[in-house]
């Protein structure tokens, strides 16, 4: 059995919040927010086009907002946004933006 390499966080998440819609969607998908938060904080931006991925890389260097988009097992889209000052990271549905 080979051990997976540990990925280090690229930035501070700050306070973690979730909107009511995101909570319901995660419960319905039987998935945990940590699964997506780990991906987000280690640079797996999910379902973003190349330009948005490049913008996140730029945002890491310049201290700007970081955005990720994932699909839950139910097909529902989940967004995660970390604010520019790294004070808050929010899980939300696109309709709640």
Rosetta constraint file for C-alpha pairs under 8 A:
AtomPair CA 7 CA 42 HARMONIC 6.24 0.50
AtomPair CA 8 CA 42 HARMONIC 6.15 0.50
AtomPair CA 9 CA 38 HARMONIC 7.91 0.50
AtomPair CA 9 CA 41 HARMONIC 5.21 0.50
AtomPair CA 9 CA 42 HARMONIC 4.89 0.50
AtomPair CA 10 CA 41 HARMONIC 5.80 0.50
AtomPair CA 10 CA 42 HARMONIC 5.59 0.50
AtomPair CA 10 CA 43 HARMONIC 6.94 0.50
AtomPair CA 10 CA 60 HARMONIC 7.75 0.50
AtomPair CA 11 CA 41 HARMONIC 6.29 0.50
AtomPair CA 11 CA 60 HARMONIC 7.49 0.50
AtomPair CA 11 CA 86 HARMONIC 7.60 0.50
AtomPair CA 12 CA 41 HARMONIC 7.67 0.50
AtomPair CA 12 CA 86 HARMONIC 5.81 0.50
AtomPair CA 12 CA 87 HARMONIC 7.98 0.50
AtomPair CA 13 CA 41 HARMONIC 7.21 0.50
AtomPair CA 13 CA 82 HARMONIC 6.44 0.50
AtomPair CA 13 CA 86 HARMONIC 5.76 0.50
AtomPair CA 13 CA 87 HARMONIC 6.88 0.50
AtomPair CA 13 CA 88 HARMONIC 6.26 0.50
AtomPair CA 13 CA 89 HARMONIC 5.53 0.50
AtomPair CA 14 CA 86 HARMONIC 5.43 0.50
AtomPair CA 14 CA 87 HARMONIC 4.32 0.50
AtomPair CA 14 CA 88 HARMONIC 4.65 0.50
AtomPair CA 14 CA 89 HARMONIC 6.21 0.50
AtomPair CA 15 CA 87 HARMONIC 6.07 0.50
AtomPair CA 15 CA 88 HARMONIC 4.58 0.50
AtomPair CA 15 CA 89 HARMONIC 6.11 0.50
AtomPair CA 16 CA 88 HARMONIC 5.89 0.50
AtomPair CA 16 CA 89 HARMONIC 4.89 0.50
AtomPair CA 16 CA 90 HARMONIC 5.88 0.50
AtomPair CA 16 CA 91 HARMONIC 7.87 0.50
AtomPair CA 17 CA 88 HARMONIC 7.25 0.50
AtomPair CA 17 CA 89 HARMONIC 6.19 0.50
AtomPair CA 17 CA 90 HARMONIC 4.70 0.50
AtomPair CA 17 CA 91 HARMONIC 6.30 0.50
AtomPair CA 18 CA 22 HARMONIC 6.05 0.50
AtomPair CA 18 CA 23 HARMONIC 6.35 0.50
AtomPair CA 18 CA 90 HARMONIC 5.43 0.50
AtomPair CA 18 CA 91 HARMONIC 4.58 0.50
AtomPair CA 18 CA 92 HARMONIC 6.02 0.50
AtomPair CA 19 CA 23 HARMONIC 6.34 0.50
AtomPair CA 19 CA 90 HARMONIC 7.50 0.50
AtomPair CA 19 CA 91 HARMONIC 6.41 0.50
AtomPair CA 19 CA 92 HARMONIC 5.33 0.50
AtomPair CA 19 CA 93 HARMONIC 7.74 0.50
AtomPair CA 19 CA 96 HARMONIC 7.66 0.50
AtomPair CA 20 CA 24 HARMONIC 6.29 0.50
AtomPair CA 20 CA 92 HARMONIC 8.00 0.50
AtomPair CA 21 CA 25 HARMONIC 6.07 0.50
AtomPair CA 21 CA 92 HARMONIC 6.71 0.50
AtomPair CA 21 CA 93 HARMONIC 6.28 0.50
AtomPair CA 21 CA 96 HARMONIC 7.49 0.50
AtomPair CA 22 CA 26 HARMONIC 6.10 0.50
AtomPair CA 22 CA 78 HARMONIC 6.89 0.50
AtomPair CA 22 CA 91 HARMONIC 6.19 0.50
AtomPair CA 22 CA 92 HARMONIC 4.88 0.50
AtomPair CA 22 CA 93 HARMONIC 5.65 0.50
AtomPair CA 23 CA 27 HARMONIC 6.22 0.50
AtomPair CA 24 CA 28 HARMONIC 6.10 0.50
AtomPair CA 25 CA 29 HARMONIC 6.12 0.50
AtomPair CA 25 CA 72 HARMONIC 7.95 0.50
AtomPair CA 25 CA 76 HARMONIC 7.09 0.50
AtomPair CA 26 CA 30 HARMONIC 5.93 0.50
AtomPair CA 26 CA 31 HARMONIC 5.27 0.50
AtomPair CA 26 CA 32 HARMONIC 6.45 0.50
AtomPair CA 26 CA 33 HARMONIC 7.10 0.50
AtomPair CA 26 CA 72 HARMONIC 7.39 0.50
AtomPair CA 27 CA 31 HARMONIC 6.43 0.50
AtomPair CA 27 CA 32 HARMONIC 7.81 0.50
AtomPair CA 28 CA 74 HARMONIC 7.66 0.50
AtomPair CA 29 CA 72 HARMONIC 6.34 0.50
AtomPair CA 29 CA 73 HARMONIC 5.65 0.50
AtomPair CA 29 CA 74 HARMONIC 5.50 0.50
AtomPair CA 31 CA 35 HARMONIC 7.48 0.50
AtomPair CA 31 CA 72 HARMONIC 7.57 0.50
AtomPair CA 31 CA 73 HARMONIC 7.85 0.50
AtomPair CA 32 CA 36 HARMONIC 7.64 0.50
AtomPair CA 33 CA 37 HARMONIC 6.14 0.50
AtomPair CA 34 CA 38 HARMONIC 5.88 0.50
AtomPair CA 35 CA 39 HARMONIC 6.67 0.50
AtomPair CA 36 CA 40 HARMONIC 6.09 0.50
AtomPair CA 36 CA 70 HARMONIC 7.57 0.50
AtomPair CA 37 CA 41 HARMONIC 6.07 0.50
AtomPair CA 37 CA 80 HARMONIC 7.72 0.50
AtomPair CA 38 CA 42 HARMONIC 6.11 0.50
AtomPair CA 39 CA 43 HARMONIC 6.33 0.50
AtomPair CA 39 CA 44 HARMONIC 4.87 0.50
AtomPair CA 39 CA 45 HARMONIC 6.93 0.50
AtomPair CA 39 CA 46 HARMONIC 7.76 0.50
AtomPair CA 40 CA 44 HARMONIC 5.48 0.50
AtomPair CA 40 CA 45 HARMONIC 5.65 0.50
AtomPair CA 40 CA 46 HARMONIC 7.81 0.50
AtomPair CA 40 CA 68 HARMONIC 6.28 0.50
AtomPair CA 40 CA 80 HARMONIC 7.38 0.50
AtomPair CA 44 CA 68 HARMONIC 7.90 0.50
AtomPair CA 45 CA 53 HARMONIC 6.79 0.50
AtomPair CA 45 CA 67 HARMONIC 7.24 0.50
AtomPair CA 45 CA 68 HARMONIC 4.57 0.50
AtomPair CA 45 CA 69 HARMONIC 6.44 0.50
AtomPair CA 45 CA 70 HARMONIC 7.81 0.50
AtomPair CA 46 CA 68 HARMONIC 5.93 0.50
AtomPair CA 46 CA 69 HARMONIC 5.24 0.50
AtomPair CA 46 CA 70 HARMONIC 5.05 0.50
AtomPair CA 47 CA 68 HARMONIC 7.39 0.50
AtomPair CA 47 CA 69 HARMONIC 5.33 0.50
AtomPair CA 47 CA 70 HARMONIC 5.67 0.50
AtomPair CA 47 CA 71 HARMONIC 7.61 0.50
AtomPair CA 48 CA 52 HARMONIC 5.85 0.50
AtomPair CA 48 CA 53 HARMONIC 6.15 0.50
AtomPair CA 48 CA 68 HARMONIC 7.00 0.50
AtomPair CA 48 CA 69 HARMONIC 6.41 0.50
AtomPair CA 49 CA 53 HARMONIC 6.36 0.50
AtomPair CA 50 CA 54 HARMONIC 6.18 0.50
AtomPair CA 51 CA 55 HARMONIC 6.18 0.50
AtomPair CA 52 CA 56 HARMONIC 6.30 0.50
AtomPair CA 53 CA 57 HARMONIC 6.44 0.50
AtomPair CA 54 CA 58 HARMONIC 6.23 0.50
AtomPair CA 55 CA 59 HARMONIC 5.99 0.50
AtomPair CA 56 CA 60 HARMONIC 6.19 0.50
AtomPair CA 56 CA 65 HARMONIC 7.75 0.50
AtomPair CA 56 CA 66 HARMONIC 5.52 0.50
AtomPair CA 56 CA 67 HARMONIC 6.83 0.50
AtomPair CA 57 CA 61 HARMONIC 6.80 0.50
AtomPair CA 58 CA 62 HARMONIC 6.21 0.50
AtomPair CA 58 CA 64 HARMONIC 7.90 0.50
AtomPair CA 59 CA 63 HARMONIC 5.40 0.50
AtomPair CA 59 CA 64 HARMONIC 4.38 0.50
AtomPair CA 59 CA 65 HARMONIC 6.20 0.50
AtomPair CA 59 CA 66 HARMONIC 6.34 0.50
AtomPair CA 60 CA 64 HARMONIC 6.66 0.50
AtomPair CA 60 CA 66 HARMONIC 7.46 0.50
AtomPair CA 63 CA 84 HARMONIC 5.57 0.50
AtomPair CA 63 CA 85 HARMONIC 6.81 0.50
AtomPair CA 64 CA 83 HARMONIC 7.19 0.50
AtomPair CA 64 CA 84 HARMONIC 4.18 0.50
AtomPair CA 64 CA 85 HARMONIC 7.34 0.50
AtomPair CA 65 CA 81 HARMONIC 7.05 0.50
AtomPair CA 65 CA 82 HARMONIC 5.71 0.50
AtomPair CA 65 CA 83 HARMONIC 4.70 0.50
AtomPair CA 65 CA 84 HARMONIC 4.05 0.50
AtomPair CA 65 CA 85 HARMONIC 7.73 0.50
AtomPair CA 66 CA 81 HARMONIC 5.68 0.50
AtomPair CA 66 CA 82 HARMONIC 5.12 0.50
AtomPair CA 66 CA 83 HARMONIC 6.68 0.50
AtomPair CA 66 CA 84 HARMONIC 7.15 0.50
AtomPair CA 67 CA 79 HARMONIC 7.23 0.50
AtomPair CA 67 CA 80 HARMONIC 5.81 0.50
AtomPair CA 67 CA 81 HARMONIC 4.61 0.50
AtomPair CA 67 CA 82 HARMONIC 6.56 0.50
AtomPair CA 68 CA 79 HARMONIC 5.71 0.50
AtomPair CA 68 CA 80 HARMONIC 5.17 0.50
AtomPair CA 68 CA 81 HARMONIC 6.54 0.50
AtomPair CA 69 CA 77 HARMONIC 6.84 0.50
AtomPair CA 69 CA 78 HARMONIC 5.74 0.50
AtomPair CA 69 CA 79 HARMONIC 4.51 0.50
AtomPair CA 69 CA 80 HARMONIC 6.40 0.50
AtomPair CA 70 CA 77 HARMONIC 5.70 0.50
AtomPair CA 70 CA 78 HARMONIC 5.18 0.50
AtomPair CA 70 CA 79 HARMONIC 6.38 0.50
AtomPair CA 71 CA 75 HARMONIC 5.47 0.50
AtomPair CA 71 CA 76 HARMONIC 5.61 0.50
AtomPair CA 71 CA 77 HARMONIC 4.60 0.50
AtomPair CA 71 CA 78 HARMONIC 6.07 0.50
AtomPair CA 72 CA 76 HARMONIC 5.31 0.50
AtomPair CA 72 CA 77 HARMONIC 6.29 0.50
AtomPair CA 72 CA 78 HARMONIC 6.89 0.50
AtomPair CA 77 CA 93 HARMONIC 6.45 0.50
AtomPair CA 77 CA 94 HARMONIC 7.18 0.50
AtomPair CA 78 CA 91 HARMONIC 6.92 0.50
AtomPair CA 78 CA 92 HARMONIC 5.96 0.50
AtomPair CA 78 CA 93 HARMONIC 5.12 0.50
AtomPair CA 78 CA 94 HARMONIC 7.04 0.50
AtomPair CA 79 CA 91 HARMONIC 5.77 0.50
AtomPair CA 79 CA 92 HARMONIC 5.30 0.50
AtomPair CA 79 CA 93 HARMONIC 5.81 0.50
AtomPair CA 79 CA 94 HARMONIC 6.52 0.50
AtomPair CA 80 CA 89 HARMONIC 6.84 0.50
AtomPair CA 80 CA 90 HARMONIC 5.55 0.50
AtomPair CA 80 CA 91 HARMONIC 4.57 0.50
AtomPair CA 80 CA 92 HARMONIC 6.39 0.50
AtomPair CA 81 CA 89 HARMONIC 5.48 0.50
AtomPair CA 81 CA 90 HARMONIC 5.34 0.50
AtomPair CA 81 CA 91 HARMONIC 6.75 0.50
AtomPair CA 82 CA 86 HARMONIC 6.05 0.50
AtomPair CA 82 CA 87 HARMONIC 7.71 0.50
AtomPair CA 82 CA 88 HARMONIC 5.84 0.50
AtomPair CA 82 CA 89 HARMONIC 4.13 0.50
AtomPair CA 82 CA 90 HARMONIC 6.49 0.50
AtomPair CA 83 CA 87 HARMONIC 6.40 0.50
AtomPair CA 83 CA 88 HARMONIC 5.74 0.50
AtomPair CA 83 CA 89 HARMONIC 6.37 0.50
AtomPair CA 92 CA 96 HARMONIC 6.29 0.50
AtomPair CA 92 CA 97 HARMONIC 7.20 0.50
AtomPair CA 93 CA 97 HARMONIC 6.96 0.50
